[in-house]
Amino acid sequence: MIDQPQRVEAFKAEIAEMSLPDPASGRDRLLLRAGGALMALGVVLMPVAYVMSHDTLNALQQRDAQVVAIMGLVFAVVGGALFLRYSLAQFLRFWLARLSWEQQAQTDRLVDAVRADPAPVPAARPTATTPTKAAAPAKGAPAKPAGAKAPTPPRKASGGPKATPKPDRPQVDTTG
């Protein structure tokens, strides 16, 4: 895949000029691991709270267990969000760098191909907006002015409410 070492060095220099944060920074890795740990802690706290609430008849202890269960749920949701955010950030950073690399390589191949074979560009075909030479009218026919369009055929009636009545139905006078 890496066929040109000078391109690799040029790519690294361009990334260094952008002053992007290091993808392997300690803070990102720490928050990714903290998200995983919070998610695991939340998954462990919820069954523990369930057992706590069902082992007693004291309503105060049951309410404490409910609070622990809600905390477990919050830990799981926040941990999942942190884990998802930082794992996607790592993936998207890699994906964007790879996409940039591939587009640069494709552009280089295209430029090399154009420089190697500068083929003549074909002439443009006439379009509806480009004027073309009109055909001469037949003998005896009147000449059409420039830009005149051919007449369109008349449209057929739609058969809507104002269509002609059918002969087998009697006509009712509604005028009064």
C-alpha positions as CSV (number, residue, x, y, z in Angstrom):
1,M,0.0,0.0,0.0
2,I,2.8,2.4,0.8
3,D,4.6,2.7,-2.4
4,Q,6.1,6.2,-2.1
5,P,8.0,6.9,1.1
6,Q,8.3,10.6,0.2
7,R,4.5,10.9,0.1
8,V,4.3,9.3,3.6
9,E,6.7,11.9,4.9
10,A,4.8,14.7,3.2
11,F,1.6,13.5,4.7
12,K,3.1,13.4,8.2
13,A,4.4,16.9,7.7
14,E,1.0,18.2,6.6
15,I,-0.7,16.6,9.6
16,A,2.0,18.2,11.9
17,E,1.2,21.6,10.3
18,M,-2.5,21.2,11.1
19,S,-1.7,20.9,14.9
20,L,-4.2,18.3,15.5
21,P,-4.3,16.7,18.9
22,D,-2.5,13.4,19.2
23,P,-5.0,10.6,18.8
24,A,-3.2,8.5,21.4
25,S,-3.4,11.2,24.0
26,G,-3.7,10.1,27.6
27,R,-6.9,12.0,28.2
28,D,-8.8,10.3,25.4
29,R,-7.6,6.9,26.4
30,L,-8.4,7.6,30.1
31,L,-12.0,8.7,29.2
32,L,-12.5,5.7,27.0
33,R,-11.5,3.4,29.8
34,A,-13.5,5.3,32.4
35,G,-16.6,5.0,30.1
36,G,-16.1,1.2,29.9
37,A,-15.6,1.0,33.7
38,L,-18.7,3.1,34.4
39,M,-20.7,0.9,32.1
40,A,-19.5,-2.2,33.9
41,L,-20.1,-0.7,37.3
42,G,-23.7,0.2,36.3
43,V,-24.4,-3.3,35.1
44,V,-23.1,-4.7,38.4
45,L,-25.0,-2.2,40.6
46,M,-28.4,-2.9,39.2
47,P,-28.7,-6.6,40.2
48,V,-27.0,-5.8,43.5
49,A,-29.7,-3.2,44.2
50,Y,-32.4,-5.7,43.2
51,V,-31.2,-8.3,45.7
52,M,-30.9,-5.5,48.4
53,S,-34.5,-4.5,47.9
54,H,-35.8,-8.0,48.0
55,D,-33.9,-9.2,51.1
56,T,-35.6,-6.9,53.5
57,L,-39.1,-5.8,54.6
58,N,-37.9,-2.4,55.8
59,A,-39.2,0.3,53.4
60,L,-36.3,2.6,54.1
61,Q,-33.8,0.0,53.0
62,Q,-35.9,-0.8,49.9
63,R,-35.8,2.9,49.0
64,D,-32.1,3.0,49.5
65,A,-31.8,0.1,47.1
66,Q,-33.9,1.9,44.6
67,V,-31.5,4.9,44.7
68,V,-28.6,2.5,44.2
69,A,-30.4,1.0,41.2
70,I,-31.0,4.4,39.7
71,M,-27.3,5.3,40.2
72,G,-26.4,2.1,38.5
73,L,-28.6,3.0,35.5
74,V,-27.1,6.5,35.4
75,F,-23.5,5.0,35.5
76,A,-24.3,2.6,32.7
77,V,-25.8,5.3,30.5
78,V,-23.0,7.9,31.1
79,G,-20.4,5.2,30.7
80,G,-21.9,4.0,27.5
81,A,-22.0,7.5,26.1
82,L,-18.3,8.1,27.0
83,F,-17.2,4.8,25.6
84,L,-19.2,5.4,22.4
85,R,-17.9,8.9,22.0
86,Y,-14.2,8.1,22.4
87,S,-14.2,4.8,20.5
88,L,-16.0,6.5,17.6
89,A,-13.6,9.4,17.7
90,Q,-10.6,7.0,17.3
91,F,-12.3,5.2,14.4
92,L,-13.4,8.4,12.6
93,R,-9.9,9.9,13.0
94,F,-8.4,6.9,11.4
95,W,-11.1,6.8,8.7
96,L,-10.6,10.5,7.8
97,A,-6.8,10.1,7.6
98,R,-7.3,7.1,5.3
99,L,-9.8,8.9,3.2
100,S,-7.5,11.8,2.8
101,W,-4.6,9.5,1.9
102,E,-6.7,7.7,-0.7
103,Q,-8.0,10.8,-2.3
104,Q,-4.5,12.3,-2.5
105,A,-3.3,9.1,-4.2
106,Q,-6.2,9.1,-6.6
107,T,-5.5,12.8,-7.5
108,D,-1.8,12.0,-8.0
109,R,-2.7,9.1,-10.4
110,L,-5.1,11.3,-12.3
111,V,-2.5,14.1,-12.7
112,D,0.1,11.6,-13.8
113,A,-2.3,10.2,-16.4
114,V,-3.2,13.6,-17.8
115,R,0.5,14.6,-18.0
116,A,1.5,11.4,-19.7
117,D,-1.3,11.4,-22.4
118,P,-2.7,14.9,-23.1
119,A,-5.4,13.7,-25.5
120,P,-7.3,16.4,-27.4
121,V,-10.6,17.3,-25.8
122,P,-13.6,16.4,-28.1
123,A,-15.7,19.2,-29.5
124,A,-18.9,19.9,-27.5
125,R,-22.1,18.5,-29.0
126,P,-24.9,21.0,-29.7
127,T,-27.5,21.3,-26.9
128,A,-30.9,22.8,-26.8
129,T,-29.4,26.2,-25.8
130,T,-26.9,26.2,-28.6
131,P,-28.2,27.6,-31.9
132,T,-28.1,25.1,-34.8
133,K,-28.5,25.6,-38.5
134,A,-32.3,25.3,-39.4
135,A,-33.5,23.2,-42.2
136,A,-34.7,25.0,-45.3
137,P,-38.5,25.0,-45.8
138,A,-40.0,22.9,-48.7
139,K,-40.8,24.6,-51.9
140,G,-44.1,26.6,-51.7
141,A,-44.2,26.4,-47.9
142,P,-44.2,29.7,-46.0
143,A,-41.0,30.4,-44.1
144,K,-41.2,30.2,-40.3
145,P,-39.7,33.1,-38.3
146,A,-36.6,32.2,-36.4
147,G,-37.3,30.7,-33.0
148,A,-40.9,29.7,-33.8
149,K,-42.2,26.5,-32.3
150,A,-44.3,23.9,-34.0
151,P,-48.0,24.0,-32.9
152,T,-49.0,21.5,-30.3
153,P,-52.0,19.2,-30.9
154,P,-55.1,20.0,-28.9
155,R,-55.7,18.1,-25.7
156,K,-58.5,15.7,-25.2
157,A,-61.4,16.5,-22.8
158,S,-60.8,15.0,-19.4
159,G,-64.3,13.6,-18.7
160,G,-64.6,15.5,-15.5
161,P,-67.9,16.9,-14.0
162,K,-68.5,19.1,-17.1
163,A,-68.3,16.3,-19.6
164,T,-71.2,15.7,-22.0
165,P,-74.1,13.6,-20.5
166,K,-74.6,10.0,-21.5
167,P,-77.6,9.3,-23.7
168,D,-79.1,6.6,-21.6
169,R,-79.7,8.9,-18.5
170,P,-82.5,11.4,-18.4
171,Q,-81.6,15.1,-18.0
172,V,-82.9,16.9,-14.9
173,D,-83.5,20.6,-15.1
174,T,-82.0,22.2,-11.9
175,T,-82.4,25.8,-12.9
176,G,-85.7,26.3,-11.1
